[in-house]
C-alpha cells in the first residue's frame, strides 16, 4: 500500500483529493497519514469526507478511516471507474450542515469519470462560492474550458448558489465519458481580448453588486482595459456577495474572485479582484496561479507535450506535483521559485 504524507508541503486537503483521484486512475491502494495535520482544525472536514465518499462510490473502494476528524485514511479501489448517476451532499458528512465546497468534490471525481466508458450525471450540494476554494463561476469559465482543449467534455449547471456558512447550493454536472486526452501547450496566451465579469449578490440590496461593478470598471479602464461586467442577483437560500472577473486571451483564460464579507466595502472587493487580475496580466504568463495547480493531474495523465507558463508558482502547485510523482508520474517538472512566475510541464 502506497503511503502518502498528508502534512507534506502545503499540507492541505488537496493532497487527499489528488491522492484519491490518482489511486482510482492507477488502481493503487493508498494510505494517507497526518491528513491536514498542521491546520487549525486537522483531519477530515465535511468537504474532504464527501470527496472520500464520492471517490469510493465511483470506484467501489474499500475505505478505512472515513470519519470527521480522521487523521489517516486507507483507500483501496476495487473496480474500474463506474459511470452513472450520482448525488453527493456535503451536509451528509456534517453535523448540523456545512458550506463545504462542492467544487473540490467535483475535481476529485471529474478526471476519473471523464475517462470512464460511458456518461455520468453528478449532482453536488453544499457551498458553491465559499472561501479557500474555486467558486463555481471559476470552474465554469476557466477550468472546464481549459480541460475542453485537452479532450474533456462536461457541462455544468449552477442551479442554486451556496454561501458560507449556510451552504445548501446545488450544481448539476453532465460528464460525457470516454475522453481521449491530448497534450496541451499553454506556453503563450495571446492578446487580451476582453475582461468579462459577474458582480453577484443574494438577499442583499442591489446597490452592492452595482458598486462593485462601477469600481472594477473604473480601475480597469484606467489600465486601458474595457470590461463587460454584469451585476446580478443570484438564487440562494443564504446571504452572499462577490465579484468574479475572467480575462479572456486569444489562447487561454484566467479567473479572479473576491467574496464579500461584513466590514469589507464593495469597492474594496473590486479593488482586490482587479489587483489580482492586473498582477497576473503584467507577468505575460498564460495560466493564473489557481489553474496552475489544477492542471497538474490532467497534465500527468495526458503526458509529454503538456506545458503551461504560470504567473505565480504556489505551494499548492509544488505539492500537487509531489503527490503525482509518488504515484509514478515522474515526468512532471516545475521551473521557477515559489511565489514567482514559472513553468509547469511534462518531460518527454
SVG drawing of the C-alpha trace seen along z (x, -y; Angstrom):
<svg xmlns="http://www.w3.org/2000/svg" viewBox="-34 -56 47 61">
<polyline fill="none" stroke="black" stroke-width="0.4" points="0.0,0.0 1.4,-3.4 1.7,-5.8 1.3,-9.5 2.3,-12.1 -0.7,-14.4 1.3,-17.1 3.9,-17.4 4.4,-20.8 1.3,-22.9 -0.3,-20.2 -3.9,-20.8 -6.9,-18.9 -5.5,-18.9 -3.1,-16.1 -6.0,-13.9 -8.1,-14.7 -5.3,-14.3 -4.3,-11.0 -7.8,-9.7 -8.0,-10.7 -4.7,-9.1 -5.5,-6.0 -8.6,-5.4 -6.8,-6.1 -3.9,-3.8 -5.7,-1.2 -3.3,-1.8 -4.1,-1.0 -3.1,-4.1 -2.9,-5.1 -2.8,-8.8 -1.5,-9.8 -1.3,-13.1 -4.2,-14.5 -4.2,-18.3 -2.2,-17.8 -0.9,-21.4 -4.3,-23.1 -6.2,-24.7 -8.8,-22.0 -6.8,-19.0 -8.2,-15.8 -11.1,-15.3 -13.7,-18.1 -17.1,-17.6 -15.9,-18.5 -13.0,-16.2 -15.1,-13.3 -17.6,-13.9 -14.7,-13.7 -13.6,-10.4 -17.2,-9.0 -17.5,-10.3 -14.2,-8.7 -15.3,-5.4 -18.6,-5.4 -17.2,-5.7 -14.5,-3.0 -16.3,-0.7 -13.4,-1.2 -12.8,0.3 -12.2,-2.5 -11.0,-2.7 -10.8,-6.0 -13.6,-7.8 -15.0,-9.9 -14.9,-13.5 -11.6,-14.5 -9.8,-11.4 -6.0,-11.9 -5.4,-8.8 -7.3,-7.0 -6.9,-3.8 -8.4,-3.7 -8.4,-0.6 -10.2,-0.8 -11.9,2.5 -13.2,1.9 -12.5,-0.3 -14.4,-3.6 -18.2,-3.2 -20.1,-5.8 -23.6,-6.5 -25.9,-9.0 -24.5,-10.3 -25.6,-12.6 -23.1,-14.0 -24.3,-16.2 -21.6,-17.8 -24.3,-18.1 -24.5,-14.3 -20.9,-14.3 -21.5,-17.1 -23.3,-17.6 -25.7,-20.4 -25.0,-21.3 -21.9,-22.6 -20.9,-25.0 -18.0,-22.7 -17.0,-23.4 -18.7,-21.2 -16.2,-22.2 -13.4,-20.4 -15.6,-17.2 -16.2,-17.7 -12.5,-18.0 -11.9,-14.7 -14.1,-12.7 -14.1,-14.7 -11.0,-13.2 -11.9,-9.5 -15.5,-9.9 -14.3,-11.7 -12.1,-8.7 -14.9,-6.2 -16.6,-4.1 -19.9,-6.0 -21.5,-9.3 -22.3,-10.3 -24.5,-12.8 -23.4,-14.3 -25.5,-16.3 -23.5,-18.2 -24.9,-20.0 -23.1,-22.4 -21.0,-25.5 -20.7,-26.8 -18.9,-30.2 -17.0,-29.9 -13.6,-30.9 -10.4,-28.9 -11.8,-27.1 -12.6,-27.7 -16.1,-29.1 -18.5,-27.6 -18.0,-30.5 -14.3,-29.8 -14.9,-26.1 -17.4,-27.1 -15.5,-29.9 -11.8,-28.9 -11.2,-25.3 -13.7,-23.4 -12.9,-25.5 -9.2,-24.7 -9.9,-21.0 -12.1,-21.1 -8.9,-21.8 -7.5,-18.5 -10.4,-16.4 -12.7,-16.6 -16.4,-17.1 -18.5,-18.3 -21.5,-20.6 -22.2,-22.4 -25.5,-24.0 -25.3,-26.2 -28.9,-25.9 -28.6,-27.4 -25.8,-29.4 -24.4,-28.2 -22.5,-30.7 -20.8,-30.4 -22.0,-29.4 -25.3,-28.1 -24.2,-26.2 -27.2,-24.5 -26.2,-25.3 -26.6,-22.9 -24.7,-22.2 -25.5,-19.6 -22.7,-18.3 -23.0,-16.1 -19.8,-14.3 -19.7,-12.7 -17.1,-10.0 -14.8,-8.2 -12.4,-11.1 -9.1,-10.7 -6.7,-13.2 -4.3,-15.1 -1.4,-17.3 -2.0,-21.0 0.7,-23.7 -0.1,-26.9 3.3,-28.5 1.7,-31.6 -1.6,-33.2 -2.0,-35.6 -3.6,-39.0 -6.1,-40.1 -9.4,-40.1 -11.7,-41.3 -12.5,-41.0 -15.8,-39.6 -17.3,-39.7 -20.1,-38.9 -20.9,-41.0 -23.3,-38.8 -25.4,-39.1 -28.1,-37.1 -30.6,-38.7 -28.7,-42.0 -29.5,-45.5 -29.0,-46.0 -26.5,-48.8 -23.9,-46.3 -23.2,-44.5 -23.6,-47.8 -20.9,-49.4 -18.5,-46.5 -19.2,-46.8 -18.6,-50.5 -15.3,-50.4 -13.9,-47.5 -14.8,-49.2 -13.1,-52.4 -9.9,-50.6 -9.6,-48.5 -10.4,-51.5 -7.5,-53.4 -5.3,-50.4 -6.6,-50.6 -8.8,-47.5 -12.5,-47.7 -14.8,-45.3 -18.2,-43.6 -19.4,-43.2 -23.0,-42.1 -24.4,-43.0 -26.8,-40.2 -28.9,-38.9 -28.5,-35.1 -30.8,-32.5 -29.7,-31.3 -31.1,-30.2 -28.4,-32.3 -26.8,-35.7 -23.7,-36.3 -21.9,-38.5 -18.7,-38.8 -17.1,-39.7 -15.7,-37.3 -13.6,-38.5 -12.4,-36.4 -9.6,-37.7 -10.1,-36.2 -6.9,-35.9 -6.6,-34.6 -5.4,-31.2 -6.5,-30.9 -8.4,-32.4 -7.7,-33.4 -10.1,-33.9 -10.1,-36.0 -12.6,-36.2 -13.2,-38.0 -16.1,-37.2 -17.7,-40.0 -18.0,-39.8 -19.2,-42.0 -16.9,-45.0 -15.4,-44.8 -16.8,-47.6 -18.0,-46.7 -15.4,-49.0 -12.6,-47.2 -13.9,-43.8 -13.5,-45.2 -10.0,-46.5 -8.8,-43.2 -10.0,-41.3 -8.7,-43.9 -5.3,-43.9 -5.0,-40.2 -6.0,-40.3 -3.5,-43.1 -0.7,-41.4 -1.3,-38.3 -1.6,-40.3 1.7,-42.0 3.7,-38.7 2.7,-37.7 2.0,-34.1 -0.8,-32.1 -2.1,-30.5 -3.3,-32.1 -2.0,-30.7 -5.1,-28.6 -5.3,-27.0 -1.6,-26.1 -2.1,-23.5 -5.5,-22.4 -3.8,-21.3 -1.2,-19.1 -3.3,-15.9 -4.7,-16.3 -1.1,-17.1 0.2,-13.9 -2.4,-11.7 -2.0,-13.4 1.7,-13.1 4.6,-14.6 3.9,-17.8 1.9,-19.5 3.3,-22.9 1.9,-26.0 3.5,-29.2 2.2,-30.3 2.0,-33.8 2.9,-32.5 4.1,-29.2 2.2,-28.3 2.7,-25.9 -0.4,-24.1 1.3,-23.6 4.5,-22.2 2.7,-19.9 0.4,-18.6 3.4,-17.8 4.9,-15.9 1.8,-13.9 1.6,-12.9 5.3,-11.8 4.5,-9.5 2.2,-7.6 4.8,-7.2 4.3,-10.3 7.9,-11.2 7.9,-13.4 6.2,-16.3 8.5,-19.3 8.4,-22.8 10.8,-25.6 11.0,-28.7 10.8,-29.6 7.7,-29.6 5.7,-32.8 7.4,-33.8 6.3,-33.2 7.4,-29.9 6.7,-26.9 5.0,-23.5 5.5,-20.8 5.7,-17.1 9.1,-15.9 9.4,-13.5"/>
</svg>
